Amino acid sequence: MSGGLVALLDDVAALARIAAASVDDVAAGAARAGVKAAGVVIDDAAVTPQYVSGADPSRELPMIKRIFWGSLRNKLLIILPALLLISAFIPGVIPFILMAGGTYLCYEGAEKVWHKLRGHSEKEKAPAVEQGPEAEAKVTKGAITTDFILSCEIMVISMNEVADESIWSRALILVVVALAITVIVYGAVALIVKMDDIGLHLTTKDSAGSQRFGALLVKGMPAVLTAITLVGTVAMLWVGGHIMLQGAYDLGWHAPYDLVHVLEAPFAGIAVVGGLLAWLVNTLCSAVLGLAWGLVVMAILHPLLNAFSKKKGGHEEGDVRAAVAGYRPTKRDADSTS
């Protein structure tokens, strides 16, 4: 009897070790995939606050909550099953999907750089959120649509990083990535959106230190948002450019990838900081390539989009590019279409 109990405990311990190893594998895979998708995550966090700008402060967190659940549904109920089916039956398509996504990232990043260099006023893109349930629903739907595009990129990049795992491991890893990234992004968005309110609350405290810190938060938030947008743009170009480099290499065009490695090789041998410097060179080259490719795509697409817009009589409400750029219909736009 005691021998049987000992054997049972041994079996339980063995199963526990296997389970622990599986959890470690999933955690490691999720971390690896999440790091690769970091560029898109930063851009997601930079874009989303624009959707609640101008809303009644009491409605900001409920709107973010609705966008959060919409984002999670996008990832878990639509994107994840589609990617698992593709990886199981036509895995050869994934590199092309990845390169298409990389092209989109390069295009969006290059367009932001182009608009900045052209000196486009931020007021042109400043969202004007109308008051009322219908306007709130419209803005929330637009945010979820934009999130779907960015979520596709995050999940495809993550899938590519764990393509060698079994289908069940891939599913678990992608579920972890979807949950973690969505919580991190929208937790950060909620904090960013309410930071000025926190600052205003601190200015009402009796402590002079709290008042100064609160005033600093209120004054500093525009600079913080600008910095996040800048980092998001650079991250898009870097990630997009690196995807294109790796994709070209995998498809047999080795020259660009080899050139980047030649440029980073002299730095790799430097003591202590060699690895960091080599990574920075690789990142800079990827970002430059991303910007160049994005400008090429812009040169091709913009004339086509302008011609389409004129043919349709102006801006289309469902234009994804306008949504990603932060455009929101103003009251005047709504009146003109009614």
N, C-alpha and C positions, 0 to 999 in steps of 0.2 A: 504493500500500500504506500509506504513512505517512498519506495523507489519510484513508483508511478508518479507520485506527486513531484518528486525531484525532476523526473523527466519532463513532466508537464511545465514546470517552472523554467526548465532549460529551453523548451520550445517557445514559451512566452517571451523569454529574454532574447532569443534569437530573432523572433518576429519584431520585437521592439527595436533591436539594432537595425534590422532591415528598414523598418519604418523611419527610424531616425536618419539613416543614410539617405532614404528617398526624400525626406524633408530637406536635408542639407543640399541634395542635388537640385531640388526645385528652387530653394532659396538662392543658391549660387546662379542657377540659370536665369532666374528673375532679375537678380542684381546685374548680371552681364547684359541682359536684354534692356533693362531700364537705363543703364548708363549709355548705351548706344542711342537710345531714343531721346536722350536728354535735350538735344537741340530743339526738337519739336515740342517737348514739354515746356521749355522756357517760352517758346513763342505762343503756346496755348495760354500760359499764364499772363503773357503780355497783351494778348488780344482780348481775352474775356472781360476784363474790367470795363472796356469801352461800351459793352452792351448794357450795363446798368448805370452808366454815367447820365446824370440828368433825371434819374428816377427819384421818387419820393424816398428819403432815407429809410422810412419804415418798410419799404417794399424791396430794398436792395437784397437783404439776406433771403427772403422767400424766392426772389427771382433766381439767385445763385443756387438755391436748393433745387429748384425745378431744372435748371441747366445741368446740375450735378447728376440728377437721376436720369435725365435724357442722355447725358454722356455715357453713363454706365450701361444703359440699355443699348446704345449704339455699339459699345465694345463687346458686351457679353452675348447679346441676342442676335446681332446682325454680323458684325465684323469677324468675331471669333469663329462661329460655325463655318462661315464662308472660307476663312483662311485654312481651317482644319481640313475641309473637303478638298480645297485646292492642293494643299500639301500632301494629302493622301493619294489623290488620283492624278493630278497634273503638276507635280512639284517643279517641273522645268519652267513653269510660267512665273514662279515667284521672283527670280532675278529681273524679269522684264517689268513686273508690277513694281518692284523696288526701284528700278531706274525711272519708271514713269513718275513715281512719287518723288524721287530725287530731283527730277526735272521740275516738278511743281514747286518744290522747296526753293530751288535755284531761281525760278521765275518770280516767286513771291518776294524773296530776299532782294533780288535785283530791282524789282519794281519799287520797293521801299527806298532803296539807295537812290534810285533815279529820281523819285519824287522829292527826296531830301535835297539832292543836288540842284534840282530845278527850282527849289525854294517854294514849293507848294505850301500854302498856308494851312496850318492845322485846323483852322476854323472851317475849311472846306470839308473836312472829314469828321468834324466834331459831331458826335451822335446827339440828336435832339429827341429825347424820349417823351412821347406824348403821355399825358396822364390818362388813367382809366384802364379797365381790364382788357379791352380789345388791343390797345397799344402795347400793354405789357405782354400779352400773349404773342403778339407779332414779333416783338423784340426777343422774347425767350425762344421762339421758334427759329429765328434767324441765328441766334447764338448756338442752338443745338445743331443746326445745319452746318455751321462753320466748324463746330467741334467734331462733327462726323468726319470731315475731311482730314483734320489734324489727327483724330483718333485712328483713322485708317493708316496714316503714316507711322504712328507710334506702334501699332500692332504689327504692321508688315515688317518694320525694322526689327522688332522684337522677335517675330517668327523666324526671320532670317538668321538671327543669332543662335537659335536653338533648333535649327533644322535637322541636326543629326540625332536629336533625342527621339524617343518613341512617341507615338501620337498622344498617348495618355500623359506623358511627361510634358509634351508641348502644351496640351490643353491646360494642365495645372499651372504651368509657368505663366502662360498668357493670362489666366484668370488672376493670378497674383499680381502680374504687371498691371492689368486693367484696374484692379481694385486700388493698388498702391498709388499709381499715377493719378487716378481720378481724385482720390482723397487728397493727395499732396497738392495737385493743381488747384482744386476748388477750395481747399483750406487756405492756400496762399492767396487766392483771389478774394475770399471773404475778408481775410486780414488786411489786404491792400485797400479794399473798398471802404472798410470801416476805420482805417487808420486815422483819417482826419477827424472822425467823430470821437475816437479815443483821445486824440490830441485836444479837441475842444473840451472834452470832459475834464481832462487834466488841468486845463487853464482855469477851471472854476475851483480848484482845490486851494486850501489855505497855504500850503507849502510853496515857497518861492521856487524851489527846485522843480516841483511838479509842474508849476505854471510855465517855467522856462522850457522844460522838456516837452510839454504839450504844444507850446507855440512852435518849437522846433519841428515837431511831427507835422503840424498843419502846414508850415512853410516848406518843409522838405519833401512832401509827397509828390508834387509835380516833378521834382528832380528825380525821385525814385522811379516814377512811372516812365520818365524819359530814358533812364538808365536801363530799365527792364526791357523797354522796346528796342534799344540799341543792342543789348546783349542777345535778345531774341532774333534780331535780324542777322547778326554775325553768326549765331548758332545755326540758323537756317542755311546760310551760305556754306558754312563749314560742313554740316551734315550732308546737305545736298551734293556738294562738290565731292565729298569722300565717297558717297554712294555711286556717283558717276565714275569716279576713278576705279573703284573696285569692280563695278559692273563691266566697264570697258576691258579690264584685265581678265575677268572671268570669261568674257566673250572672245578673247584672243588678241585684243589690241593692248600690248604690254607697254608701249613706249611712254605714255603719260605717267603710269604708275611707277615705272622704273626711273624716270626722270626725278620724280619726287623723292625716291629713296636715295638717289645720287646726291641730291641737294641736302638731305638731312644727315647723310653719312659723316661728314666732317665734324658735326656737332655731337654725334653720338659718343665719340671717344673722350669727350671732356669729362674730367673727374667730377663727381658729385652731381653736377647739373646737366650732364650730357643727355640723359634720358628726357629730361624736361625740355631742353632746347631742341632736341630732335623732334619731339612731339609738337612743339610750337611751330617749327618749320613745316612739318607735315600739315598741321592745321591751317597755317597761313596759305600754303599752296592749294589746299582743298577749297578754302574760302575764295581765293582768287579765281580758281577754275569755276567754282559755283557761280560767282558773279559774272564771269565771261559767258558761261553757258546760259545763264538767266537772261542776259542782255540779248543774246542771239534769239532766244525764244520770244522775248518781248518784241524784237524787231519783226518777227514773223506773225505773232498773234495780234499785236495792237492794230495794225491796219484792218485785219479781218474783224476784230471786235468792234472797231469804230464803224466799219461798213455795215455790220449787222445791227448796231445800235441805231444808225441813221435809218436803215430800212424799217426797223420796228418803231421808229418815231421816238427814240430816246432810251432812257434807262429801263431795263427790265427789272421788275420787283424781285425776281428770283435769282438775279445775277450773283453767283457765288463769289466772284472776285470783289465785287463791291461790299459784300458782307464781310469778307475777310479783312478788307481794308478799313472796316469800321464804319461804313456808311449806314446811316439810318434815315428813313423817310421823315421829313419835317412835316409840321402841320400844313405848311403851304403846299408841299408836294401832295399831301393827301387831299387837300381841297381842290387842287388842279386836276386830280384824276377822278373826282367824284362828279 
